[in-house]
Amino acid sequence: MADRVTKEEIFNELKTILTNELEIEEADVRLEANLFEDLDLDSIDAVDIAVRMQKFTSKKLSPAEFKKIRTVGDIVEAVYNLLEE
């Protein structure tokens, strides 16, 4: 993985996961989309996303950080911040 991953690259990877693996319509994947209300995901889906993003980044979100995530944008920010550490 490159040292500098942009937020756009994280968003694109997340969009791929959501559309290909969880069958979310691509048009619905927006930064402000709420994972549970707008995308109708459940906690199992959220864990699946976390695992897939861990494979993408080779880093793991802390449980505390994971609990704060509510939107697609929250995931992008959390992963980006994790990569900046």
PyMOL Python script that loads the backbone (N, CA, C, O; Angstrom):
from pymol import cmd

cmd.read_pdbstr("""\
ATOM      1  N   MET A   1       0.846  -1.177   0.000  1.00  0.00           N
ATOM      2  CA  MET A   1       0.000   0.000   0.000  1.00  0.00           C
ATOM      3  C   MET A   1       0.890   1.238   0.000  1.00  0.00           C
ATOM      4  O   MET A   1       1.913   1.278   0.684  1.00  0.00           O
ATOM      5  N   ALA A   2       0.502   2.224  -0.754  1.00  0.00           N
ATOM      6  CA  ALA A   2       1.256   3.471  -0.817  1.00  0.00           C
ATOM      7  C   ALA A   2       1.204   4.178   0.528  1.00  0.00           C
ATOM      8  O   ALA A   2       0.257   4.013   1.298  1.00  0.00           O
ATOM      9  N   ASP A   3       2.236   4.967   0.799  1.00  0.00           N
ATOM     10  CA  ASP A   3       2.281   5.686   2.066  1.00  0.00           C
ATOM     11  C   ASP A   3       1.129   6.677   2.200  1.00  0.00           C
ATOM     12  O   ASP A   3       0.550   6.821   3.277  1.00  0.00           O
ATOM     13  N   ARG A   4       0.806   7.344   1.130  1.00  0.00           N
ATOM     14  CA  ARG A   4      -0.236   8.374   1.157  1.00  0.00           C
ATOM     15  C   ARG A   4      -1.484   7.884   0.429  1.00  0.00           C
ATOM     16  O   ARG A   4      -1.531   7.847  -0.800  1.00  0.00           O
ATOM     17  N   VAL A   5      -2.465   7.519   1.191  1.00  0.00           N
ATOM     18  CA  VAL A   5      -3.744   7.137   0.621  1.00  0.00           C
ATOM     19  C   VAL A   5      -4.676   8.317   0.824  1.00  0.00           C
ATOM     20  O   VAL A   5      -4.786   8.844   1.931  1.00  0.00           O
ATOM     21  N   THR A   6      -5.345   8.732  -0.241  1.00  0.00           N
ATOM     22  CA  THR A   6      -6.230   9.879  -0.133  1.00  0.00           C
ATOM     23  C   THR A   6      -7.604   9.462   0.378  1.00  0.00           C
ATOM     24  O   THR A   6      -7.972   8.288   0.349  1.00  0.00           O
ATOM     25  N   LYS A   7      -8.343  10.453   0.843  1.00  0.00           N
ATOM     26  CA  LYS A   7      -9.712  10.191   1.284  1.00  0.00           C
ATOM     27  C   LYS A   7     -10.552   9.677   0.121  1.00  0.00           C
ATOM     28  O   LYS A   7     -11.438   8.842   0.302  1.00  0.00           O
ATOM     29  N   GLU A   8     -10.264  10.186  -1.073  1.00  0.00           N
ATOM     30  CA  GLU A   8     -10.990   9.728  -2.261  1.00  0.00           C
ATOM     31  C   GLU A   8     -10.729   8.240  -2.528  1.00  0.00           C
ATOM     32  O   GLU A   8     -11.650   7.504  -2.882  1.00  0.00           O
ATOM     33  N   GLU A   9      -9.490   7.803  -2.362  1.00  0.00           N
ATOM     34  CA  GLU A   9      -9.171   6.388  -2.554  1.00  0.00           C
ATOM     35  C   GLU A   9      -9.864   5.520  -1.507  1.00  0.00           C
ATOM     36  O   GLU A   9     -10.347   4.432  -1.819  1.00  0.00           O
ATOM     37  N   ILE A  10      -9.912   5.996  -0.277  1.00  0.00           N
ATOM     38  CA  ILE A  10     -10.608   5.264   0.783  1.00  0.00           C
ATOM     39  C   ILE A  10     -12.090   5.183   0.454  1.00  0.00           C
ATOM     40  O   ILE A  10     -12.698   4.119   0.570  1.00  0.00           O
ATOM     41  N   PHE A  11     -12.675   6.310   0.043  1.00  0.00           N
ATOM     42  CA  PHE A  11     -14.089   6.340  -0.322  1.00  0.00           C
ATOM     43  C   PHE A  11     -14.375   5.378  -1.473  1.00  0.00           C
ATOM     44  O   PHE A  11     -15.369   4.652  -1.444  1.00  0.00           O
ATOM     45  N   ASN A  12     -13.510   5.371  -2.482  1.00  0.00           N
ATOM     46  CA  ASN A  12     -13.712   4.483  -3.638  1.00  0.00           C
ATOM     47  C   ASN A  12     -13.641   3.012  -3.237  1.00  0.00           C
ATOM     48  O   ASN A  12     -14.424   2.197  -3.724  1.00  0.00           O
ATOM     49  N   GLU A  13     -12.714   2.673  -2.360  1.00  0.00           N
ATOM     50  CA  GLU A  13     -12.607   1.299  -1.875  1.00  0.00           C
ATOM     51  C   GLU A  13     -13.854   0.929  -1.075  1.00  0.00           C
ATOM     52  O   GLU A  13     -14.398  -0.164  -1.228  1.00  0.00           O
ATOM     53  N   LEU A  14     -14.291   1.831  -0.239  1.00  0.00           N
ATOM     54  CA  LEU A  14     -15.490   1.602   0.557  1.00  0.00           C
ATOM     55  C   LEU A  14     -16.714   1.460  -0.337  1.00  0.00           C
ATOM     56  O   LEU A  14     -17.567   0.606  -0.096  1.00  0.00           O
ATOM     57  N   LYS A  15     -16.801   2.290  -1.363  1.00  0.00           N
ATOM     58  CA  LYS A  15     -17.922   2.207  -2.303  1.00  0.00           C
ATOM     59  C   LYS A  15     -17.923   0.846  -3.000  1.00  0.00           C
ATOM     60  O   LYS A  15     -18.982   0.249  -3.194  1.00  0.00           O
ATOM     61  N   THR A  16     -16.750   0.360  -3.374  1.00  0.00           N
ATOM     62  CA  THR A  16     -16.641  -0.959  -4.006  1.00  0.00           C
ATOM     63  C   THR A  16     -17.144  -2.047  -3.065  1.00  0.00           C
ATOM     64  O   THR A  16     -17.889  -2.935  -3.480  1.00  0.00           O
ATOM     65  N   ILE A  17     -16.744  -1.980  -1.814  1.00  0.00           N
ATOM     66  CA  ILE A  17     -17.184  -2.965  -0.818  1.00  0.00           C
ATOM     67  C   ILE A  17     -18.704  -2.914  -0.661  1.00  0.00           C
ATOM     68  O   ILE A  17     -19.375  -3.946  -0.672  1.00  0.00           O
ATOM     69  N   LEU A  18     -19.235  -1.708  -0.515  1.00  0.00           N
ATOM     70  CA  LEU A  18     -20.674  -1.567  -0.284  1.00  0.00           C
ATOM     71  C   LEU A  18     -21.498  -2.021  -1.490  1.00  0.00           C
ATOM     72  O   LEU A  18     -22.535  -2.664  -1.326  1.00  0.00           O
ATOM     73  N   THR A  19     -21.045  -1.692  -2.691  1.00  0.00           N
ATOM     74  CA  THR A  19     -21.835  -2.047  -3.874  1.00  0.00           C
ATOM     75  C   THR A  19     -21.646  -3.504  -4.282  1.00  0.00           C
ATOM     76  O   THR A  19     -22.614  -4.172  -4.643  1.00  0.00           O
ATOM     77  N   ASN A  20     -20.432  -3.998  -4.231  1.00  0.00           N
ATOM     78  CA  ASN A  20     -20.168  -5.368  -4.688  1.00  0.00           C
ATOM     79  C   ASN A  20     -20.495  -6.431  -3.650  1.00  0.00           C
ATOM     80  O   ASN A  20     -21.064  -7.474  -3.975  1.00  0.00           O
ATOM     81  N   GLU A  21     -20.140  -6.166  -2.419  1.00  0.00           N
ATOM     82  CA  GLU A  21     -20.293  -7.190  -1.386  1.00  0.00           C
ATOM     83  C   GLU A  21     -21.631  -7.097  -0.649  1.00  0.00           C
ATOM     84  O   GLU A  21     -22.216  -8.118  -0.287  1.00  0.00           O
ATOM     85  N   LEU A  22     -22.108  -5.879  -0.431  1.00  0.00           N
ATOM     86  CA  LEU A  22     -23.324  -5.707   0.358  1.00  0.00           C
ATOM     87  C   LEU A  22     -24.516  -5.279  -0.494  1.00  0.00           C
ATOM     88  O   LEU A  22     -25.604  -5.026   0.023  1.00  0.00           O
ATOM     89  N   GLU A  23     -24.296  -5.202  -1.805  1.00  0.00           N
ATOM     90  CA  GLU A  23     -25.354  -4.943  -2.790  1.00  0.00           C
ATOM     91  C   GLU A  23     -26.114  -3.643  -2.541  1.00  0.00           C
ATOM     92  O   GLU A  23     -27.335  -3.586  -2.687  1.00  0.00           O
ATOM     93  N   ILE A  24     -25.374  -2.601  -2.162  1.00  0.00           N
ATOM     94  CA  ILE A  24     -25.944  -1.266  -1.996  1.00  0.00           C
ATOM     95  C   ILE A  24     -25.875  -0.566  -3.359  1.00  0.00           C
ATOM     96  O   ILE A  24     -24.879  -0.691  -4.071  1.00  0.00           O
ATOM     97  N   GLU A  25     -26.922   0.161  -3.717  1.00  0.00           N
ATOM     98  CA  GLU A  25     -26.904   0.920  -4.963  1.00  0.00           C
ATOM     99  C   GLU A  25     -25.800   1.971  -4.906  1.00  0.00           C
ATOM    100  O   GLU A  25     -25.674   2.687  -3.912  1.00  0.00           O
ATOM    101  N   GLU A  26     -25.003   2.067  -5.967  1.00  0.00           N
ATOM    102  CA  GLU A  26     -23.881   3.000  -5.991  1.00  0.00           C
ATOM    103  C   GLU A  26     -24.334   4.441  -5.730  1.00  0.00           C
ATOM    104  O   GLU A  26     -23.639   5.188  -5.041  1.00  0.00           O
ATOM    105  N   ALA A  27     -25.476   4.832  -6.264  1.00  0.00           N
ATOM    106  CA  ALA A  27     -25.986   6.192  -6.082  1.00  0.00           C
ATOM    107  C   ALA A  27     -26.295   6.492  -4.613  1.00  0.00           C
ATOM    108  O   ALA A  27     -26.302   7.654  -4.207  1.00  0.00           O
ATOM    109  N   ASP A  28     -26.546   5.462  -3.825  1.00  0.00           N
ATOM    110  CA  ASP A  28     -26.855   5.650  -2.407  1.00  0.00           C
ATOM    111  C   ASP A  28     -25.615   5.846  -1.549  1.00  0.00           C
ATOM    112  O   ASP A  28     -25.713   6.301  -0.409  1.00  0.00           O
ATOM    113  N   VAL A  29     -24.445   5.505  -2.090  1.00  0.00           N
ATOM    114  CA  VAL A  29     -23.200   5.599  -1.318  1.00  0.00           C
ATOM    115  C   VAL A  29     -22.662   7.027  -1.429  1.00  0.00           C
ATOM    116  O   VAL A  29     -21.973   7.386  -2.383  1.00  0.00           O
ATOM    117  N   ARG A  30     -23.003   7.820  -0.420  1.00  0.00           N
ATOM    118  CA  ARG A  30     -22.582   9.211  -0.322  1.00  0.00           C
ATOM    119  C   ARG A  30     -21.924   9.397   1.038  1.00  0.00           C
ATOM    120  O   ARG A  30     -22.201   8.643   1.971  1.00  0.00           O
ATOM    121  N   LEU A  31     -21.072  10.376   1.155  1.00  0.00           N
ATOM    122  CA  LEU A  31     -20.375  10.600   2.422  1.00  0.00           C
ATOM    123  C   LEU A  31     -21.338  10.812   3.579  1.00  0.00           C
ATOM    124  O   LEU A  31     -21.067  10.374   4.697  1.00  0.00           O
ATOM    125  N   GLU A  32     -22.460  11.481   3.324  1.00  0.00           N
ATOM    126  CA  GLU A  32     -23.405  11.782   4.398  1.00  0.00           C
ATOM    127  C   GLU A  32     -24.396  10.652   4.664  1.00  0.00           C
ATOM    128  O   GLU A  32     -25.217  10.759   5.575  1.00  0.00           O
ATOM    129  N   ALA A  33     -24.335   9.573   3.886  1.00  0.00           N
ATOM    130  CA  ALA A  33     -25.278   8.462   4.064  1.00  0.00           C
ATOM    131  C   ALA A  33     -25.051   7.754   5.394  1.00  0.00           C
ATOM    132  O   ALA A  33     -23.939   7.329   5.705  1.00  0.00           O
ATOM    133  N   ASN A  34     -26.126   7.635   6.173  1.00  0.00           N
ATOM    134  CA  ASN A  34     -26.063   6.912   7.440  1.00  0.00           C
ATOM    135  C   ASN A  34     -26.077   5.417   7.137  1.00  0.00           C
ATOM    136  O   ASN A  34     -26.933   4.931   6.398  1.00  0.00           O
ATOM    137  N   LEU A  35     -25.123   4.696   7.715  1.00  0.00           N
ATOM    138  CA  LEU A  35     -24.989   3.266   7.424  1.00  0.00           C
ATOM    139  C   LEU A  35     -26.241   2.483   7.791  1.00  0.00           C
ATOM    140  O   LEU A  35     -26.622   1.552   7.081  1.00  0.00           O
ATOM    141  N   PHE A  36     -26.874   2.849   8.877  1.00  0.00           N
ATOM    142  CA  PHE A  36     -27.979   2.051   9.404  1.00  0.00           C
ATOM    143  C   PHE A  36     -29.339   2.540   8.907  1.00  0.00           C
ATOM    144  O   PHE A  36     -30.223   1.735   8.614  1.00  0.00           O
ATOM    145  N   GLU A  37     -29.501   3.851   8.813  1.00  0.00           N
ATOM    146  CA  GLU A  37     -30.795   4.396   8.395  1.00  0.00           C
ATOM    147  C   GLU A  37     -30.919   4.497   6.873  1.00  0.00           C
ATOM    148  O   GLU A  37     -31.926   4.076   6.302  1.00  0.00           O
ATOM    149  N   ASP A  38     -29.894   5.055   6.214  1.00  0.00           N
ATOM    150  CA  ASP A  38     -29.968   5.260   4.763  1.00  0.00           C
ATOM    151  C   ASP A  38     -29.616   4.011   3.966  1.00  0.00           C
ATOM    152  O   ASP A  38     -30.243   3.724   2.946  1.00  0.00           O
ATOM    153  N   LEU A  39     -28.612   3.266   4.430  1.00  0.00           N
ATOM    154  CA  LEU A  39     -28.142   2.101   3.670  1.00  0.00           C
ATOM    155  C   LEU A  39     -28.699   0.789   4.211  1.00  0.00           C
ATOM    156  O   LEU A  39     -28.454  -0.273   3.640  1.00  0.00           O
ATOM    157  N   ASP A  40     -29.444   0.861   5.304  1.00  0.00           N
ATOM    158  CA  ASP A  40     -30.117  -0.298   5.890  1.00  0.00           C
ATOM    159  C   ASP A  40     -29.154  -1.431   6.243  1.00  0.00           C
ATOM    160  O   ASP A  40     -29.465  -2.607   6.058  1.00  0.00           O
ATOM    161  N   LEU A  41     -27.979  -1.054   6.754  1.00  0.00           N
ATOM    162  CA  LEU A  41     -27.014  -2.052   7.188  1.00  0.00           C
ATOM    163  C   LEU A  41     -27.291  -2.405   8.647  1.00  0.00           C
ATOM    164  O   LEU A  41     -27.938  -1.650   9.373  1.00  0.00           O
ATOM    165  N   ASP A  42     -26.789  -3.564   9.058  1.00  0.00           N
ATOM    166  CA  ASP A  42     -26.905  -3.943  10.462  1.00  0.00           C
ATOM    167  C   ASP A  42     -25.512  -4.058  11.064  1.00  0.00           C
ATOM    168  O   ASP A  42     -24.515  -3.808  10.387  1.00  0.00           O
ATOM    169  N   SER A  43     -25.445  -4.434  12.328  1.00  0.00           N
ATOM    170  CA  SER A  43     -24.146  -4.481  13.008  1.00  0.00           C
ATOM    171  C   SER A  43     -23.207  -5.514  12.394  1.00  0.00           C
ATOM    172  O   SER A  43     -21.992  -5.314  12.390  1.00  0.00           O
ATOM    173  N   ILE A  44     -23.744  -6.603  11.880  1.00  0.00           N
ATOM    174  CA  ILE A  44     -22.915  -7.620  11.220  1.00  0.00           C
ATOM    175  C   ILE A  44     -22.284  -7.028   9.958  1.00  0.00           C
ATOM    176  O   ILE A  44     -21.104  -7.250   9.686  1.00  0.00           O
ATOM    177  N   ASP A  45     -23.076  -6.271   9.190  1.00  0.00           N
ATOM    178  CA  ASP A  45     -22.540  -5.609   7.994  1.00  0.00           C
ATOM    179  C   ASP A  45     -21.442  -4.625   8.373  1.00  0.00           C
ATOM    180  O   ASP A  45     -20.425  -4.531   7.685  1.00  0.00           O
ATOM    181  N   ALA A  46     -21.643  -3.890   9.468  1.00  0.00           N
ATOM    182  CA  ALA A  46     -20.647  -2.917   9.913  1.00  0.00           C
ATOM    183  C   ALA A  46     -19.336  -3.604  10.271  1.00  0.00           C
ATOM    184  O   ALA A  46     -18.261  -3.106   9.936  1.00  0.00           O
ATOM    185  N   VAL A  47     -19.417  -4.733  10.944  1.00  0.00           N
ATOM    186  CA  VAL A  47     -18.210  -5.498  11.288  1.00  0.00           C
ATOM    187  C   VAL A  47     -17.539  -5.992  10.014  1.00  0.00           C
ATOM    188  O   VAL A  47     -16.314  -5.954   9.905  1.00  0.00           O
ATOM    189  N   ASP A  48     -18.324  -6.452   9.056  1.00  0.00           N
ATOM    190  CA  ASP A  48     -17.787  -6.923   7.778  1.00  0.00           C
ATOM    191  C   ASP A  48     -17.029  -5.797   7.064  1.00  0.00           C
ATOM    192  O   ASP A  48     -15.946  -6.011   6.520  1.00  0.00           O
ATOM    193  N   ILE A  49     -17.607  -4.614   7.075  1.00  0.00           N
ATOM    194  CA  ILE A  49     -16.941  -3.454   6.464  1.00  0.00           C
ATOM    195  C   ILE A  49     -15.621  -3.177   7.177  1.00  0.00           C
ATOM    196  O   ILE A  49     -14.604  -2.928   6.529  1.00  0.00           O
ATOM    197  N   ALA A  50     -15.634  -3.220   8.497  1.00  0.00           N
ATOM    198  CA  ALA A  50     -14.409  -2.970   9.269  1.00  0.00           C
ATOM    199  C   ALA A  50     -13.322  -3.973   8.925  1.00  0.00           C
ATOM    200  O   ALA A  50     -12.157  -3.603   8.784  1.00  0.00           O
ATOM    201  N   VAL A  51     -13.692  -5.232   8.790  1.00  0.00           N
ATOM    202  CA  VAL A  51     -12.721  -6.278   8.447  1.00  0.00           C
ATOM    203  C   VAL A  51     -12.160  -6.042   7.048  1.00  0.00           C
ATOM    204  O   VAL A  51     -10.957  -6.178   6.825  1.00  0.00           O
ATOM    205  N   ARG A  52     -13.025  -5.694   6.119  1.00  0.00           N
ATOM    206  CA  ARG A  52     -12.564  -5.450   4.746  1.00  0.00           C
ATOM    207  C   ARG A  52     -11.674  -4.209   4.652  1.00  0.00           C
ATOM    208  O   ARG A  52     -10.704  -4.193   3.895  1.00  0.00           O
ATOM    209  N   MET A  53     -12.003  -3.183   5.415  1.00  0.00           N
ATOM    210  CA  MET A  53     -11.158  -1.988   5.416  1.00  0.00           C
ATOM    211  C   MET A  53      -9.820  -2.284   6.102  1.00  0.00           C
ATOM    212  O   MET A  53      -8.798  -1.697   5.748  1.00  0.00           O
ATOM    213  N   GLN A  54      -9.828  -3.188   7.077  1.00  0.00           N
ATOM    214  CA  GLN A  54      -8.582  -3.595   7.723  1.00  0.00           C
ATOM    215  C   GLN A  54      -7.674  -4.277   6.703  1.00  0.00           C
ATOM    216  O   GLN A  54      -6.463  -4.055   6.699  1.00  0.00           O
ATOM    217  N   LYS A  55      -8.260  -5.106   5.839  1.00  0.00           N
ATOM    218  CA  LYS A  55      -7.462  -5.755   4.788  1.00  0.00           C
ATOM    219  C   LYS A  55      -6.903  -4.717   3.825  1.00  0.00           C
ATOM    220  O   LYS A  55      -5.773  -4.850   3.353  1.00  0.00           O
ATOM    221  N   PHE A  56      -7.688  -3.686   3.531  1.00  0.00           N
ATOM    222  CA  PHE A  56      -7.272  -2.617   2.617  1.00  0.00           C
ATOM    223  C   PHE A  56      -6.125  -1.805   3.208  1.00  0.00           C
ATOM    224  O   PHE A  56      -5.206  -1.415   2.488  1.00  0.00           O
ATOM    225  N   THR A  57      -6.171  -1.549   4.514  1.00  0.00           N
ATOM    226  CA  THR A  57      -5.186  -0.673   5.150  1.00  0.00           C
ATOM    227  C   THR A  57      -4.091  -1.400   5.913  1.00  0.00           C
ATOM    228  O   THR A  57      -3.051  -0.816   6.217  1.00  0.00           O
ATOM    229  N   SER A  58      -4.318  -2.659   6.219  1.00  0.00           N
ATOM    230  CA  SER A  58      -3.416  -3.426   7.086  1.00  0.00           C
ATOM    231  C   SER A  58      -3.374  -2.851   8.503  1.00  0.00           C
ATOM    232  O   SER A  58      -2.427  -3.098   9.250  1.00  0.00           O
ATOM    233  N   LYS A  59      -4.396  -2.089   8.867  1.00  0.00           N
ATOM    234  CA  LYS A  59      -4.513  -1.531  10.215  1.00  0.00           C
ATOM    235  C   LYS A  59      -5.925  -1.772  10.714  1.00  0.00           C
ATOM    236  O   LYS A  59      -6.862  -1.939   9.933  1.00  0.00           O
ATOM    237  N   LYS A  60      -6.055  -1.787  12.040  1.00  0.00           N
ATOM    238  CA  LYS A  60      -7.334  -2.092  12.660  1.00  0.00           C
ATOM    239  C   LYS A  60      -7.868  -0.883  13.417  1.00  0.00           C
ATOM    240  O   LYS A  60      -7.141  -0.241  14.175  1.00  0.00           O
ATOM    241  N   LEU A  61      -9.144  -0.581  13.203  1.00  0.00           N
ATOM    242  CA  LEU A  61      -9.801   0.469  13.979  1.00  0.00           C
ATOM    243  C   LEU A  61     -10.006  -0.015  15.398  1.00  0.00           C
ATOM    244  O   LEU A  61     -10.344  -1.177  15.623  1.00  0.00           O
ATOM    245  N   SER A  62      -9.805   0.866  16.347  1.00  0.00           N
ATOM    246  CA  SER A  62     -10.054   0.501  17.741  1.00  0.00           C
ATOM    247  C   SER A  62     -11.565   0.360  17.955  1.00  0.00           C
ATOM    248  O   SER A  62     -12.354   0.992  17.252  1.00  0.00           O
ATOM    249  N   PRO A  63     -11.966  -0.468  18.924  1.00  0.00           N
ATOM    250  CA  PRO A  63     -13.399  -0.599  19.212  1.00  0.00           C
ATOM    251  C   PRO A  63     -14.049   0.748  19.551  1.00  0.00           C
ATOM    252  O   PRO A  63     -15.198   0.987  19.179  1.00  0.00           O
ATOM    253  N   ALA A  64     -13.334   1.616  20.243  1.00  0.00           N
ATOM    254  CA  ALA A  64     -13.880   2.936  20.587  1.00  0.00           C
ATOM    255  C   ALA A  64     -14.136   3.759  19.336  1.00  0.00           C
ATOM    256  O   ALA A  64     -15.176   4.408  19.223  1.00  0.00           O
ATOM    257  N   GLU A  65     -13.211   3.741  18.406  1.00  0.00           N
ATOM    258  CA  GLU A  65     -13.364   4.470  17.143  1.00  0.00           C
ATOM    259  C   GLU A  65     -14.489   3.853  16.317  1.00  0.00           C
ATOM    260  O   GLU A  65     -15.286   4.564  15.704  1.00  0.00           O
ATOM    261  N   PHE A  66     -14.542   2.550  16.308  1.00  0.00           N
ATOM    262  CA  PHE A  66     -15.563   1.825  15.545  1.00  0.00           C
ATOM    263  C   PHE A  66     -16.968   2.195  16.021  1.00  0.00           C
ATOM    264  O   PHE A  66     -17.885   2.312  15.208  1.00  0.00           O
ATOM    265  N   LYS A  67     -17.142   2.377  17.318  1.00  0.00           N
ATOM    266  CA  LYS A  67     -18.461   2.705  17.884  1.00  0.00           C
ATOM    267  C   LYS A  67     -18.946   4.083  17.481  1.00  0.00           C
ATOM    268  O   LYS A  67     -20.150   4.336  17.485  1.00  0.00           O
ATOM    269  N   LYS A  68     -18.027   4.986  17.131  1.00  0.00           N
ATOM    270  CA  LYS A  68     -18.396   6.351  16.752  1.00  0.00           C
ATOM    271  C   LYS A  68     -18.922   6.439  15.323  1.00  0.00           C
ATOM    272  O   LYS A  68     -19.546   7.434  14.955  1.00  0.00           O
ATOM    273  N   ILE A  69     -18.682   5.423  14.526  1.00  0.00           N
ATOM    274  CA  ILE A  69     -18.995   5.473  13.104  1.00  0.00           C
ATOM    275  C   ILE A  69     -20.501   5.354  12.868  1.00  0.00           C
ATOM    276  O   ILE A  69     -21.149   4.414  13.329  1.00  0.00           O
ATOM    277  N   ARG A  70     -21.032   6.324  12.144  1.00  0.00           N
ATOM    278  CA  ARG A  70     -22.450   6.322  11.793  1.00  0.00           C
ATOM    279  C   ARG A  70     -22.687   6.495  10.294  1.00  0.00           C
ATOM    280  O   ARG A  70     -23.688   6.018   9.759  1.00  0.00           O
ATOM    281  N   THR A  71     -21.758   7.182   9.617  1.00  0.00           N
ATOM    282  CA  THR A  71     -21.944   7.485   8.197  1.00  0.00           C
ATOM    283  C   THR A  71     -20.780   6.953   7.361  1.00  0.00           C
ATOM    284  O   THR A  71     -19.747   6.540   7.887  1.00  0.00           O
ATOM    285  N   VAL A  72     -20.980   6.978   6.058  1.00  0.00           N
ATOM    286  CA  VAL A  72     -19.909   6.603   5.134  1.00  0.00           C
ATOM    287  C   VAL A  72     -18.717   7.536   5.357  1.00  0.00           C
ATOM    288  O   VAL A  72     -17.569   7.092   5.381  1.00  0.00           O
ATOM    289  N   GLY A  73     -18.997   8.827   5.520  1.00  0.00           N
ATOM    290  CA  GLY A  73     -17.928   9.803   5.756  1.00  0.00           C
ATOM    291  C   GLY A  73     -17.158   9.524   7.034  1.00  0.00           C
ATOM    292  O   GLY A  73     -15.949   9.748   7.097  1.00  0.00           O
ATOM    293  N   ASP A  74     -17.863   9.031   8.066  1.00  0.00           N
ATOM    294  CA  ASP A  74     -17.186   8.671   9.318  1.00  0.00           C
ATOM    295  C   ASP A  74     -16.157   7.569   9.081  1.00  0.00           C
ATOM    296  O   ASP A  74     -15.062   7.606   9.644  1.00  0.00           O
ATOM    297  N   ILE A  75     -16.504   6.601   8.257  1.00  0.00           N
ATOM    298  CA  ILE A  75     -15.553   5.515   7.945  1.00  0.00           C
ATOM    299  C   ILE A  75     -14.343   6.085   7.223  1.00  0.00           C
ATOM    300  O   ILE A  75     -13.204   5.775   7.571  1.00  0.00           O
ATOM    301  N   VAL A  76     -14.590   6.922   6.212  1.00  0.00           N
ATOM    302  CA  VAL A  76     -13.492   7.517   5.449  1.00  0.00           C
ATOM    303  C   VAL A  76     -12.561   8.285   6.387  1.00  0.00           C
ATOM    304  O   VAL A  76     -11.343   8.125   6.315  1.00  0.00           O
ATOM    305  N   GLU A  77     -13.124   9.113   7.261  1.00  0.00           N
ATOM    306  CA  GLU A  77     -12.313   9.899   8.205  1.00  0.00           C
ATOM    307  C   GLU A  77     -11.539   9.008   9.162  1.00  0.00           C
ATOM    308  O   GLU A  77     -10.355   9.238   9.409  1.00  0.00           O
ATOM    309  N   ALA A  78     -12.198   7.999   9.698  1.00  0.00           N
ATOM    310  CA  ALA A  78     -11.547   7.105  10.668  1.00  0.00           C
ATOM    311  C   ALA A  78     -10.381   6.355  10.022  1.00  0.00           C
ATOM    312  O   ALA A  78      -9.306   6.241  10.611  1.00  0.00           O
ATOM    313  N   VAL A  79     -10.600   5.851   8.822  1.00  0.00           N
ATOM    314  CA  VAL A  79      -9.533   5.118   8.125  1.00  0.00           C
ATOM    315  C   VAL A  79      -8.402   6.067   7.755  1.00  0.00           C
ATOM    316  O   VAL A  79      -7.229   5.729   7.911  1.00  0.00           O
ATOM    317  N   TYR A  80      -8.746   7.238   7.273  1.00  0.00           N
ATOM    318  CA  TYR A  80      -7.723   8.223   6.910  1.00  0.00           C
ATOM    319  C   TYR A  80      -6.871   8.590   8.131  1.00  0.00           C
ATOM    320  O   TYR A  80      -5.643   8.631   8.048  1.00  0.00           O
ATOM    321  N   ASN A  81      -7.527   8.855   9.257  1.00  0.00           N
ATOM    322  CA  ASN A  81      -6.804   9.205  10.478  1.00  0.00           C
ATOM    323  C   ASN A  81      -5.948   8.044  10.962  1.00  0.00           C
ATOM    324  O   ASN A  81      -4.846   8.254  11.469  1.00  0.00           O
ATOM    325  N   LEU A  82      -6.437   6.846  10.812  1.00  0.00           N
ATOM    326  CA  LEU A  82      -5.684   5.656  11.201  1.00  0.00           C
ATOM    327  C   LEU A  82      -4.401   5.557  10.384  1.00  0.00           C
ATOM    328  O   LEU A  82      -3.350   5.200  10.916  1.00  0.00           O
ATOM    329  N   LEU A  83      -4.485   5.871   9.109  1.00  0.00           N
ATOM    330  CA  LEU A  83      -3.318   5.791   8.222  1.00  0.00           C
ATOM    331  C   LEU A  83      -2.316   6.916   8.486  1.00  0.00           C
ATOM    332  O   LEU A  83      -1.139   6.800   8.142  1.00  0.00           O
ATOM    333  N   GLU A  84      -2.784   7.995   9.092  1.00  0.00           N
ATOM    334  CA  GLU A  84      -1.910   9.110   9.400  1.00  0.00           C
ATOM    335  C   GLU A  84      -1.087   8.865  10.661  1.00  0.00           C
ATOM    336  O   GLU A  84      -0.106   9.566  10.907  1.00  0.00           O
ATOM    337  N   GLU A  85      -1.480   7.874  11.459  1.00  0.00           N
ATOM    338  CA  GLU A  85      -0.782   7.592  12.718  1.00  0.00           C
ATOM    339  C   GLU A  85       0.604   7.048  12.479  1.00  0.00           C
ATOM    340  O   GLU A  85       1.326   6.759  13.433  1.00  0.00           O
TER     341      GLU A  85
END
""", "prot")
cmd.dss("prot")
cmd.show_as("cartoon", "prot")
cmd.util.cbc("prot")
cmd.orient("prot")
